[in-house]
């Protein structure tokens, strides 16, 4: 059975946002279809180039949320 994978599905695979069954199916498809593997390789290269960003809120923001949650409780 052939399955055409979209770029969005491959990106979900790269970000590990798919379930185990979809992950295994995608791995099998990449072994079987060189165009899917090529798309995966190109998207993975772009993913690896992107800077790794972590976000953390300011302390004042956390304090405001905590104060609000205590006031509402």
FIVEXKOL-228466 format. One record per atom (N, C-alpha, C, CB): x, y, z; residue in three letters. Coordinates in steps of 0.2 Angstrom, whole numbers, plus 5000, padded with zeros to 4 digits. Glycine has a CB too. Layout:
BEGIN
XYZALA ...
***
This chain:
BEGIN
500449945000UNK 500050005000UNK 500450065000UNK 499550005006UNK 500350114995UNK 500750174995UNK 500450224999UNK 500850194988UNK 500750275002UNK 500550325006UNK 500950385004UNK 500550305014UNK 500550435002UNK 500950505001UNK 500950545007UNK 500550544995UNK 501550555009UNK 501650595015UNK 501750675014UNK 502250575019UNK 501350715017UNK 501450785016UNK 502050805020UNK 500850825019UNK 502250875019UNK 502850895023UNK 502650905030UNK 503050965020UNK 502050925031UNK 501750935038UNK 501850865042UNK 501050955038UNK 501650815039UNK 501750745042UNK 502450725044UNK 501450695038UNK 502950745039UNK 503650735040UNK 503950775046UNK 504050745033UNK 503650845046UNK 503850885051UNK 503650865058UNK 503650955050UNK 503050835058UNK 502750805064UNK 503250745066UNK 502050785064UNK 503450705062UNK 503950655063UNK 504550675066UNK 504050615057UNK 504850735063UNK 505450765065UNK 505450785072UNK 505750815061UNK 504850815074UNK 504750845081UNK 504450795086UNK 504250905080UNK 504450735083UNK 504150675087UNK 503450695090UNK 504650665093UNK 503050725086UNK 502350735087UNK 501850695085UNK 502150815085UNK 502050635083UNK 501550585080UNK 501650515085UNK 501750565073UNK 501150475084UNK 501150415089UNK 501550365086UNK 500350395089UNK 501650315090UNK 502150265088UNK 501950225082UNK 502150205094UNK 501350215080UNK 501150185074UNK 501350225068UNK 500350165074UNK 501150285068UNK 501350335063UNK 502150335062UNK 501050405064UNK 502450335068UNK 503250345067UNK 503450285064UNK 503450345074UNK 503250225066UNK 503550165062UNK 503350155055UNK 503250095066UNK 502750185054UNK 502450185047UNK 502950225042UNK 501750205046UNK 503050285045UNK 503450335042UNK 504250305041UNK 503550405046UNK 504450275046UNK 505150245045UNK 505150195039UNK 505350215052UNK 504650155039UNK 504550095034UNK 504550135027UNK 503950055035UNK 504150185027UNK 504050225020UNK 504650255018UNK 503450275021UNK 505050275022UNK 505750305020UNK 506150255018UNK 506050345026UNK 506150195021UNK 506550145018UNK 506350115011UNK 506550085023UNK 505750125010UNK 505450105004UNK 505450154998UNK 504750075005UNK 505350215000UNK 505250274995UNK 505850324996UNK 504550304996UNK 506250334991UNK 506750374991UNK 506550454991UNK 507250364986UNK 505950464988UNK 505750534988UNK 505550554995UNK 505150544983UNK 505250514999UNK 505050535006UNK 505650545010UNK 504650475009UNK 506150495009UNK 506850505013UNK 507150565011UNK 507250445011UNK 507150585004UNK 507450645002UNK 507150705005UNK 507450654995UNK 506450705006UNK 506050765009UNK 506250765016UNK 505350755008UNK 506250705019UNK 506450705027UNK 507150735028UNK 506450635029UNK 507650715024UNK 508350735024UNK 508350815024UNK 508750705019UNK 507950845019UNK 508050915018UNK 507650955024UNK 507650935011UNK 507150925026UNK 506750955032UNK 507150945038UNK 506050925033UNK 507550895039UNK 507950885045UNK 508550925045UNK 508150805045UNK 508850935039UNK 509350985039UNK 509151055041UNK 509650985031UNK 508551075038UNK 508251145041UNK 508151145048UNK 507651155037UNK 507851095051UNK 507751085058UNK 508351095062UNK 507451015060UNK 508951065060UNK 509551065063UNK 509851135063UNK 510051015060UNK 509751175057UNK 510051235057UNK 509651285061UNK 509951265049UNK 509051275063UNK 508651325067UNK 508951325074UNK 507951305067UNK 508951385077UNK 509251395083UNK 508751365088UNK 509351465085UNK 509051335093UNK 508651305099UNK 508451355104UNK 509051245102UNK 507851365105UNK 507651425109UNK 507251395115UNK 507151475105UNK 507351425120UNK 507051405126UNK 506751475129UNK 507451375132UNK 506151465131UNK 505751525134UNK 505651515141UNK 505151535130UNK 505751575145UNK 505551575152UNK 505251645154UNK 506151555157UNK 504651645157UNK 504351705159UNK 504751745164UNK 503651695161UNK 504651815164UNK 504951855169UNK 504651835176UNK 504851935167UNK 505051845181UNK 504851835188UNK 504251875190UNK 505451855193UNK 504151935187UNK 503551975189UNK 502951945186UNK 503652045186UNK 503051915180UNK 502451875177UNK 502251815181UNK 502551855170UNK 502651775183UNK 502551725188UNK 502251745194UNK 503151685189UNK 502451795197UNK 502251825203UNK 501551845202UNK 502651885206UNK 501351875197UNK 500651905195UNK 500151845195UNK 500651945189UNK 500451795191UNK 499951735190UNK 499851695197UNK 500351685185UNK 500351695201UNK 500251665208UNK 499851705212UNK 500951655211UNK 499951765212UNK 499551815216UNK 498751805214UNK 499751885216UNK 498651805208UNK 497951795205UNK 497651735207UNK 497951805197UNK 498051675207UNK 497851615208UNK 497651605216UNK 498351555206UNK 498051635220UNK 497951635227UNK 497251675229UNK 498551665231UNK 497251735225UNK 496651785227UNK 495951745224UNK 496751845223UNK 496051705219UNK 495451675217UNK 495251615221UNK 495551655209UNK 495651585224UNK 495551515228UNK 495151525234UNK 496251485230UNK 
***
